[in-house]
Amino acid sequence: MDDQNPLAHTVITLTTSEYSEAERLDKFLAEDLDSVEGMKDSFSRERIKVLIQAGAVSVNKQVITKPAYRLKEGDQLELTVPELRPIHLEPDPISLDVVYEDADLLVVNKPSGMLTHPAGKERRNTLVNALLAHCEGGLSGINGLLRPGIVHRLDRQTSGLLMVAKSDRAHRHLSRQLKERTAKRQYLSIVQGDLKQDTGTIETSIGRNPKARERMMVLETGGRFARTHWEVLERIQGRFCYVRLQLETGRTHQIRVHMTHMAHPIVGDTQYGQGIEKVIRLKTDGQLLQAYRLQFIHPVTEKEMGFEIPVDPAIEKALNFLRAL
């Protein structure tokens, strides 16, 4: 367990300065801990908030459980880092397509049909279960739980590249790149209809559909900002487009929602599509969407990493079918 969380049981002591007067407790800890030698990227602000609410932080020997608590100059802070609690998931010896692996991270090619992580009653045969077996527990701890460091996710029927962190440091660093939009994620897809322009960008707010909570939708008010870039690679019979898409943000179902909102749903998308597959008798196992290219900065070496995989055979097969219509 200690290999997963080398700071477990450590008591970290900090003292505020005049510049910390009236600063929020969670903000102060997030910034100060990041500057302590050996702790860079060990704590996110969300993680710190959880620790504060759990009673792991004291100010002048008094436990403070409010992240918004305002500090004064000279306050003495103590943070006790708890041991990680294991999650109750079984490792599954499922073969993984590992594109890259080192001591800090993996890049895996998730197949269509595999859940990224357990959901509801589905507790086996997910990417998380496979990672538990592959890495034998050597993965990042998130919010106090020992669990595989899934930095970002793909829908069940979306195939392609995913970053996986083996340590908290790697996880925080990679997550920050996604948040700051310096990590690049590109996708390939086939969409219905003939896009009017060769390239474009769609910006909206995306949130839960109030009438169907399992679905997302573009919202006029509320939701979270989302931006997707698209480029037409091939126009097919004036009825379909083979496209490349790039995410700037990473909202749930973002690409699928954005393309549907533009009246160009992804072929094979039974949740957001229009059922064109049945009309033209095209058989698919879900939306034709693949995360085929991934770029990021290595969290330890700080070298630029880039990965690209071949076009998913399901997309190639569909392209050939549509070209022959």
N, C-alpha and C positions, 0 to 999 in steps of 0.2 A: 504493500500500500504506500509506503514512504517513497518508493521509486516514482509513483504517480504524482505525489504531492510532497516534494522535498521540504516545503515550508510548514507542513503539518505540525501542530502544537507549538509553533514558533510564536513568541510574543514580540511584536514590533513596536518600538517606542518612538514617538515623534513629538516635536515641540513647535507650536505655532510662533510666527513672528508678527511684526507690526503690519505686514502686508496681508496677513490672514484675518485681520479684524473683520468681524461680521460675515466671514465666508462660510458657506454651507459645509457641513461636516463631510458629506459624500464627495463633494467637489474637491475639497482640500486633500482628502485621502487619495482620490484618483490621480491627482497631479503630483503629490509629494511621493507616493509610493513608486510611481513610474520613474522618478529620478534617483531612487535609492539603488545603489550598485547591486546587481544580481536580481533585481525585481522588475526590470522593464518588461511590460506586457504581461505581468503575472496577474494583474487585477483589472478587470473592466469596471466601469462605474456601476453597472448593473450588479456585478458580483459584490462590490463593496456595499451597495444598498442592501443586498440580502444579508450580508454579514452584520451590518449595523442593526437591522431589524431582528436578527437572531440573538442579539446581545453580546456580540463578539468585540465591541468597541467601548472603551471607557474614556471619559474626559475628566481629568483630575480625580481619578479613582472612582468615578461615578459612571455606571453603565448608562449609555445613551442609545436609545432605539429609534430615534427620529433622524432620518438622513438629512433633513433640512435644518437640523440644529445649528445655530449660529455660534461660531467660535470667537474667542477673544485672544488678544496677544498674550503669549506666555502659557497658554493652555497645554497641559501634558496629556498626550493621547497614547493609548495602548490598544493594539489590535492583536487579538489571539486568533491565529489561523487554525480552524478545526480540521480534523482528519476527514478525508473524503468518505462518503457513504456509498457502498456499491449498489448498483441497480440490479434488479432481479430479472435478468435476461439470460437466456441460454446461448452459448456460442454455437453456431452452425458451421460445420466444415464445408461451406459452399465455395466452389472455385470462383476466384475473383480475377478480373482482368486488370492487373496492376500495371499502369502505364509508367509510373515512377515511384520510387520509395527510397527514403534515407532515414536517418535517426530521428528526424524532426517531423516528417510528413509523408503522406502518400497522395498520389493522384490516381484515381480509379475510374474505369469506364463502366458505369452502371448500365445494365441491360434494361430494355423496355420490359415492363411487367413486374419489376422488383420494387417494393417499397423501400424508400431510403431509411426509414426508421419505423419501429412498431407503432401501430395505431389501433385503438379500440381493442378488439379481441385478437387481432393479428399480431402475435408475439414472436413468431418464428419466420425464418427464411427471408428476412429483410437484410439490407446492406449492413445495418448495425450488428445483427447476429453474425454475419459473415466476417465483419471486422473484428469482433470479439475473438473469434477463432483464429483469424490470420495474425493478429497482433498480440494475442495472448495477454490482453489487458493493458498493453503498452500504449494507452491513448489518453487524450486530455481529460481533465476534470472540469465540468461546467456547473457552476452554481452549487458546488458542494457535492455533486454526484460524480462517481467514477463512471464515465460513459464514453463511448467513441466520439471523438471530436469532429462531428459533422459540422463543418463551417458554413455550408450552404446546402440547399436541398434541390432535388429534382422530383417532379411528379412521378407517380408510379409508371405511367406509360411513356414518359420522356426518357430517352437514353442519353448517355454521354458522360462527360468529364466532371468529376467532383473532387474538391480538395478535402483532405482529412488530416487533422492535426494529431500528433502524438504527444504533445505537451501543452500545458496552459500557455506558455510563452508563444508557441507557434500559433495556437488558436487565437489569442488576442491580436497578434500581429496580422494574421490573415483576415480576421473579422474587421479590423480597422481599415484594411485595404478595400474591402467591400463597401464599408460605410463611406469612405472617402472617395470611392469610385475610381481608384487607381488600378484595381484588378479588372481585367477585361474578360468578359464571357461572351462568346459568339455562338450562334445557333444556326442550324439549317432547318428549313421547313418547306412544306407545300401548302399554299393557301388557296382558297376558292376565289374565283373572280379575277379580273384583269386590273391590277393596280394602275392608276392613272399616271403616276410618276415612277421614275426608275429608283429614286431614293427618297427618303423622308424620315421624319421624326414625329412620334406621337407622345404628348405629355398630358396626363390626366391625374385625377385622384382615384385610387382604387380602395375599395373596402368591401365588407361583407354585404351580400344581398339580404336585405331584411326579411324577404319572403322565402328565402332558401339559404339557410346558413352555411350549407356546404359549398355554395357558389360565391364567387367574387363578382364585382361589377364596377363600372365607372360611376362615380358619385359626383353630383354637383356640389355638395357640401360635405365636409368631413372626409374620412378616408386618409390615405397616405399618398404623397406625391410619387408618381411613377413616370419614367421616361424610357422609351424604346426606340432604337434606330432600325430602319429596315432598308434593304437594297434588293432589287430584282436581279436574279441571276439568269433566269430564263422565263419567257412567257410561253405557255403551252395551250395551243388551240384557241387562244383568246378567252379561255375559261378558267385557267389556273396559272399560278405563278410559283416558281421555285425561288425561294428567297433566303437571304442571309440576314440575321437579326442580331443586334447587340444590345445587351442590357446595360443601363447606367444604374438603375435601382434594381432591387430584387424582391418585389412584392409577390405574394402568393398568386400563382396562375397568371402572372403579369402578361407574358407574351400572348397567351391564349385569350385573355380578356381584351387586350389591346387590339388584336387582329379581328376579333368578333365585333368590337365597337366600331371598327373601320369598315364593317360589312365584308370582311375577308377572313372568315374563320379558317382555322387550320383543318386540313383534310384529316378525317379520322377522329376528330374530337367529338365524342358523343355527349359531352357535358355542355359545350358551348357552340357546337356546330349546327348545321342545318339538315343533316342526313343525306348529303349529296352522294355519299358512298353507296347507299342502297340503290339510288337512282341509276348510277353508272356501273353498278355491280363490282365495285372495288373492295376487296377484302383487306381490312387492316386490323391490328390488335390494339388500336388506340391512336391518339393524335400523332401525326408524323412530324415529330419535333426532336431534334438532336443537339445537345451541347457539344459541338465538335472542336472548339478551340478555347484554350484557357491560358491566360497570361497573368503572372503575379511576381512579386519580389519575394525571394526566399527569406523566411523570418529570422534566420540565423546568419547565413552567409551574405545576405542582402544582394545576391545576384539575381538578375532578371531571368525568370523561368517561363518557357513557352511550350505548349503541347498542342498537337493537332492530331485527330484520328480520322480514318477514312469515313466516307459517307456510310451511314447505317444502311445495310442491305434492304431493309424495309422501305426506306426512302427511294433507293435506287430502283427497286422493283415497281414501286408506285409511279415513279417518273416514266419508266418504260411503258407501263400500262396506259398512262394518260397521253403520252405522245402518240400512241397507236389508235386513239379513239377516232 
